[in-house]
Amino acid sequence: RNPMDMGTIRMKVLNDDYSGLSGLVNDIKLLCNNAMTFNLPNSVYYKTATDMLNCLDEVVERAKSWEMSIKAAHSSSSREAVRFGVSNADPFEALRSQWSGAAEVLDDYDRMKNL
């Protein structure tokens, strides 16, 4: 047996226990697989786990895309700031156009820590 629950995943996120996306994904898969192993197929837990697994690949691809956008924004803004002597450029302009709520996620993360 290898138990996993949302509370544990939440605490691991808030405590920065995941060194990368793969650890989080593995725990989510474990959570879902456990739910599907120990619950009947017509239960809300089984159905929710199935739904989560079905969209997990898309979520991972989006997260990787956002990560690449963040790295590119940081890299390009650092080069531009040095090149033009500008320090107030928005390094996340491209990311904001792809994901309008990007900045708010960081605020939500800080609020989650205080729950």
Biotite code that builds the C-alpha atoms (Angstrom):
import biotite.structure as struc

atoms = struc.array([
    struc.Atom([0.000, 0.000, 0.000], chain_id="A", res_id=1, res_name="ARG", atom_name="CA", element="C"),
    struc.Atom([1.059, 3.497, -0.813], chain_id="A", res_id=2, res_name="ASN", atom_name="CA", element="C"),
    struc.Atom([-1.466, 6.034, 0.522], chain_id="A", res_id=3, res_name="PRO", atom_name="CA", element="C"),
    struc.Atom([-1.849, 9.531, -0.892], chain_id="A", res_id=4, res_name="MET", atom_name="CA", element="C"),
    struc.Atom([-4.446, 12.246, -0.314], chain_id="A", res_id=5, res_name="ASP", atom_name="CA", element="C"),
    struc.Atom([-5.086, 15.822, -1.424], chain_id="A", res_id=6, res_name="MET", atom_name="CA", element="C"),
    struc.Atom([-4.085, 17.178, 1.984], chain_id="A", res_id=7, res_name="GLY", atom_name="CA", element="C"),
    struc.Atom([-0.642, 15.611, 1.658], chain_id="A", res_id=8, res_name="THR", atom_name="CA", element="C"),
    struc.Atom([-0.245, 16.926, -1.894], chain_id="A", res_id=9, res_name="ILE", atom_name="CA", element="C"),
    struc.Atom([-1.308, 20.407, -0.772], chain_id="A", res_id=10, res_name="ARG", atom_name="CA", element="C"),
    struc.Atom([1.182, 20.436, 2.098], chain_id="A", res_id=11, res_name="MET", atom_name="CA", element="C"),
    struc.Atom([3.976, 19.196, -0.160], chain_id="A", res_id=12, res_name="LYS", atom_name="CA", element="C"),
    struc.Atom([3.229, 22.033, -2.602], chain_id="A", res_id=13, res_name="VAL", atom_name="CA", element="C"),
    struc.Atom([3.109, 24.654, 0.144], chain_id="A", res_id=14, res_name="LEU", atom_name="CA", element="C"),
    struc.Atom([6.315, 23.345, 1.751], chain_id="A", res_id=15, res_name="ASN", atom_name="CA", element="C"),
    struc.Atom([8.132, 23.262, -1.614], chain_id="A", res_id=16, res_name="ASP", atom_name="CA", element="C"),
    struc.Atom([8.715, 19.531, -1.186], chain_id="A", res_id=17, res_name="ASP", atom_name="CA", element="C"),
    struc.Atom([8.430, 18.866, -4.919], chain_id="A", res_id=18, res_name="TYR", atom_name="CA", element="C"),
    struc.Atom([11.683, 19.432, -6.781], chain_id="A", res_id=19, res_name="SER", atom_name="CA", element="C"),
    struc.Atom([9.836, 19.485, -10.087], chain_id="A", res_id=20, res_name="GLY", atom_name="CA", element="C"),
    struc.Atom([6.606, 18.808, -11.863], chain_id="A", res_id=21, res_name="LEU", atom_name="CA", element="C"),
    struc.Atom([7.214, 15.059, -12.136], chain_id="A", res_id=22, res_name="SER", atom_name="CA", element="C"),
    struc.Atom([6.981, 14.507, -8.374], chain_id="A", res_id=23, res_name="GLY", atom_name="CA", element="C"),
    struc.Atom([3.644, 16.301, -8.205], chain_id="A", res_id=24, res_name="LEU", atom_name="CA", element="C"),
    struc.Atom([2.345, 14.379, -11.225], chain_id="A", res_id=25, res_name="VAL", atom_name="CA", element="C"),
    struc.Atom([3.438, 11.076, -9.679], chain_id="A", res_id=26, res_name="ASN", atom_name="CA", element="C"),
    struc.Atom([1.571, 11.866, -6.458], chain_id="A", res_id=27, res_name="ASP", atom_name="CA", element="C"),
    struc.Atom([-1.569, 12.858, -8.401], chain_id="A", res_id=28, res_name="ILE", atom_name="CA", element="C"),
    struc.Atom([-1.400, 9.614, -10.381], chain_id="A", res_id=29, res_name="LYS", atom_name="CA", element="C"),
    struc.Atom([-0.950, 7.659, -7.149], chain_id="A", res_id=30, res_name="LEU", atom_name="CA", element="C"),
    struc.Atom([-3.940, 9.446, -5.616], chain_id="A", res_id=31, res_name="LEU", atom_name="CA", element="C"),
    struc.Atom([-6.096, 8.657, -8.645], chain_id="A", res_id=32, res_name="CYS", atom_name="CA", element="C"),
    struc.Atom([-4.942, 5.059, -8.945], chain_id="A", res_id=33, res_name="ASN", atom_name="CA", element="C"),
    struc.Atom([-5.669, 4.481, -5.260], chain_id="A", res_id=34, res_name="ASN", atom_name="CA", element="C"),
    struc.Atom([-9.126, 6.005, -5.637], chain_id="A", res_id=35, res_name="ALA", atom_name="CA", element="C"),
    struc.Atom([-9.842, 3.720, -8.581], chain_id="A", res_id=36, res_name="MET", atom_name="CA", element="C"),
    struc.Atom([-8.477, 0.662, -6.756], chain_id="A", res_id=37, res_name="THR", atom_name="CA", element="C"),
    struc.Atom([-10.338, 1.133, -3.490], chain_id="A", res_id=38, res_name="PHE", atom_name="CA", element="C"),
    struc.Atom([-13.667, 2.568, -4.711], chain_id="A", res_id=39, res_name="ASN", atom_name="CA", element="C"),
    struc.Atom([-16.431, 1.195, -6.896], chain_id="A", res_id=40, res_name="LEU", atom_name="CA", element="C"),
    struc.Atom([-16.523, 2.388, -10.530], chain_id="A", res_id=41, res_name="PRO", atom_name="CA", element="C"),
    struc.Atom([-19.851, 4.170, -10.015], chain_id="A", res_id=42, res_name="ASN", atom_name="CA", element="C"),
    struc.Atom([-18.626, 6.126, -6.974], chain_id="A", res_id=43, res_name="SER", atom_name="CA", element="C"),
    struc.Atom([-17.871, 9.845, -7.111], chain_id="A", res_id=44, res_name="VAL", atom_name="CA", element="C"),
    struc.Atom([-14.266, 9.116, -6.043], chain_id="A", res_id=45, res_name="TYR", atom_name="CA", element="C"),
    struc.Atom([-13.631, 6.696, -8.908], chain_id="A", res_id=46, res_name="TYR", atom_name="CA", element="C"),
    struc.Atom([-15.277, 8.997, -11.460], chain_id="A", res_id=47, res_name="LYS", atom_name="CA", element="C"),
    struc.Atom([-13.376, 12.049, -10.228], chain_id="A", res_id=48, res_name="THR", atom_name="CA", element="C"),
    struc.Atom([-10.080, 10.143, -10.324], chain_id="A", res_id=49, res_name="ALA", atom_name="CA", element="C"),
    struc.Atom([-10.822, 9.067, -13.893], chain_id="A", res_id=50, res_name="THR", atom_name="CA", element="C"),
    struc.Atom([-11.589, 12.659, -14.886], chain_id="A", res_id=51, res_name="ASP", atom_name="CA", element="C"),
    struc.Atom([-8.394, 13.891, -13.238], chain_id="A", res_id=52, res_name="MET", atom_name="CA", element="C"),
    struc.Atom([-6.247, 11.314, -15.024], chain_id="A", res_id=53, res_name="LEU", atom_name="CA", element="C"),
    struc.Atom([-7.924, 12.087, -18.345], chain_id="A", res_id=54, res_name="ASN", atom_name="CA", element="C"),
    struc.Atom([-6.944, 15.764, -18.176], chain_id="A", res_id=55, res_name="CYS", atom_name="CA", element="C"),
    struc.Atom([-3.585, 15.375, -16.413], chain_id="A", res_id=56, res_name="LEU", atom_name="CA", element="C"),
    struc.Atom([-1.521, 15.131, -19.607], chain_id="A", res_id=57, res_name="ASP", atom_name="CA", element="C"),
    struc.Atom([-3.009, 18.390, -20.918], chain_id="A", res_id=58, res_name="GLU", atom_name="CA", element="C"),
    struc.Atom([-2.370, 20.128, -17.593], chain_id="A", res_id=59, res_name="VAL", atom_name="CA", element="C"),
    struc.Atom([1.240, 18.934, -17.613], chain_id="A", res_id=60, res_name="VAL", atom_name="CA", element="C"),
    struc.Atom([1.767, 20.176, -21.178], chain_id="A", res_id=61, res_name="GLU", atom_name="CA", element="C"),
    struc.Atom([0.348, 23.592, -20.255], chain_id="A", res_id=62, res_name="ARG", atom_name="CA", element="C"),
    struc.Atom([2.526, 23.763, -17.149], chain_id="A", res_id=63, res_name="ALA", atom_name="CA", element="C"),
    struc.Atom([5.618, 22.957, -19.210], chain_id="A", res_id=64, res_name="LYS", atom_name="CA", element="C"),
    struc.Atom([4.658, 25.610, -21.748], chain_id="A", res_id=65, res_name="SER", atom_name="CA", element="C"),
    struc.Atom([4.171, 28.210, -19.007], chain_id="A", res_id=66, res_name="TRP", atom_name="CA", element="C"),
    struc.Atom([7.482, 27.231, -17.439], chain_id="A", res_id=67, res_name="GLU", atom_name="CA", element="C"),
    struc.Atom([9.260, 27.728, -20.764], chain_id="A", res_id=68, res_name="MET", atom_name="CA", element="C"),
    struc.Atom([7.492, 31.093, -21.217], chain_id="A", res_id=69, res_name="SER", atom_name="CA", element="C"),
    struc.Atom([8.555, 32.212, -17.751], chain_id="A", res_id=70, res_name="ILE", atom_name="CA", element="C"),
    struc.Atom([12.165, 31.189, -18.363], chain_id="A", res_id=71, res_name="LYS", atom_name="CA", element="C"),
    struc.Atom([12.178, 32.896, -21.754], chain_id="A", res_id=72, res_name="ALA", atom_name="CA", element="C"),
    struc.Atom([10.623, 36.055, -20.309], chain_id="A", res_id=73, res_name="ALA", atom_name="CA", element="C"),
    struc.Atom([13.149, 36.169, -17.510], chain_id="A", res_id=74, res_name="HIS", atom_name="CA", element="C"),
    struc.Atom([16.041, 35.543, -19.852], chain_id="A", res_id=75, res_name="SER", atom_name="CA", element="C"),
    struc.Atom([14.974, 38.076, -22.468], chain_id="A", res_id=76, res_name="SER", atom_name="CA", element="C"),
    struc.Atom([14.072, 40.761, -19.937], chain_id="A", res_id=77, res_name="SER", atom_name="CA", element="C"),
    struc.Atom([17.428, 40.399, -18.231], chain_id="A", res_id=78, res_name="SER", atom_name="CA", element="C"),
    struc.Atom([19.236, 40.790, -21.558], chain_id="A", res_id=79, res_name="ARG", atom_name="CA", element="C"),
    struc.Atom([17.064, 43.749, -22.575], chain_id="A", res_id=80, res_name="GLU", atom_name="CA", element="C"),
    struc.Atom([17.486, 45.455, -19.201], chain_id="A", res_id=81, res_name="ALA", atom_name="CA", element="C"),
    struc.Atom([21.259, 45.188, -19.453], chain_id="A", res_id=82, res_name="VAL", atom_name="CA", element="C"),
    struc.Atom([21.267, 46.223, -23.097], chain_id="A", res_id=83, res_name="ARG", atom_name="CA", element="C"),
    struc.Atom([19.055, 49.284, -22.650], chain_id="A", res_id=84, res_name="PHE", atom_name="CA", element="C"),
    struc.Atom([19.704, 50.074, -19.005], chain_id="A", res_id=85, res_name="GLY", atom_name="CA", element="C"),
    struc.Atom([16.018, 49.471, -18.234], chain_id="A", res_id=86, res_name="VAL", atom_name="CA", element="C"),
    struc.Atom([15.064, 47.762, -15.006], chain_id="A", res_id=87, res_name="SER", atom_name="CA", element="C"),
    struc.Atom([11.288, 48.196, -14.988], chain_id="A", res_id=88, res_name="ASN", atom_name="CA", element="C"),
    struc.Atom([10.416, 46.170, -18.118], chain_id="A", res_id=89, res_name="ALA", atom_name="CA", element="C"),
    struc.Atom([7.672, 43.560, -17.661], chain_id="A", res_id=90, res_name="ASP", atom_name="CA", element="C"),
    struc.Atom([9.463, 40.221, -18.066], chain_id="A", res_id=91, res_name="PRO", atom_name="CA", element="C"),
    struc.Atom([6.143, 38.381, -18.189], chain_id="A", res_id=92, res_name="PHE", atom_name="CA", element="C"),
    struc.Atom([4.414, 40.336, -20.951], chain_id="A", res_id=93, res_name="GLU", atom_name="CA", element="C"),
    struc.Atom([4.351, 37.349, -23.331], chain_id="A", res_id=94, res_name="ALA", atom_name="CA", element="C"),
    struc.Atom([3.154, 35.027, -20.574], chain_id="A", res_id=95, res_name="LEU", atom_name="CA", element="C"),
    struc.Atom([0.361, 37.415, -19.613], chain_id="A", res_id=96, res_name="ARG", atom_name="CA", element="C"),
    struc.Atom([-0.898, 37.328, -23.205], chain_id="A", res_id=97, res_name="SER", atom_name="CA", element="C"),
    struc.Atom([-1.042, 33.513, -23.067], chain_id="A", res_id=98, res_name="GLN", atom_name="CA", element="C"),
    struc.Atom([-2.364, 33.237, -19.510], chain_id="A", res_id=99, res_name="TRP", atom_name="CA", element="C"),
    struc.Atom([-4.040, 36.387, -18.278], chain_id="A", res_id=100, res_name="SER", atom_name="CA", element="C"),
    struc.Atom([-4.187, 35.204, -14.652], chain_id="A", res_id=101, res_name="GLY", atom_name="CA", element="C"),
    struc.Atom([-0.504, 34.329, -14.343], chain_id="A", res_id=102, res_name="ALA", atom_name="CA", element="C"),
    struc.Atom([0.358, 37.038, -11.824], chain_id="A", res_id=103, res_name="ALA", atom_name="CA", element="C"),
    struc.Atom([-2.659, 36.243, -9.684], chain_id="A", res_id=104, res_name="GLU", atom_name="CA", element="C"),
    struc.Atom([-1.499, 32.636, -9.256], chain_id="A", res_id=105, res_name="VAL", atom_name="CA", element="C"),
    struc.Atom([1.431, 33.846, -7.174], chain_id="A", res_id=106, res_name="LEU", atom_name="CA", element="C"),
    struc.Atom([-0.944, 35.865, -4.991], chain_id="A", res_id=107, res_name="ASP", atom_name="CA", element="C"),
    struc.Atom([-3.187, 32.813, -4.602], chain_id="A", res_id=108, res_name="ASP", atom_name="CA", element="C"),
    struc.Atom([-0.155, 30.718, -3.619], chain_id="A", res_id=109, res_name="TYR", atom_name="CA", element="C"),
    struc.Atom([0.708, 33.173, -0.842], chain_id="A", res_id=110, res_name="ASP", atom_name="CA", element="C"),
    struc.Atom([-2.902, 33.106, 0.386], chain_id="A", res_id=111, res_name="ARG", atom_name="CA", element="C"),
    struc.Atom([-2.941, 29.284, 0.349], chain_id="A", res_id=112, res_name="MET", atom_name="CA", element="C"),
    struc.Atom([0.088, 29.227, 2.622], chain_id="A", res_id=113, res_name="LYS", atom_name="CA", element="C"),
    struc.Atom([-1.888, 31.136, 5.229], chain_id="A", res_id=114, res_name="ASN", atom_name="CA", element="C"),
    struc.Atom([-4.907, 28.795, 5.254], chain_id="A", res_id=115, res_name="LEU", atom_name="CA", element="C"),
])
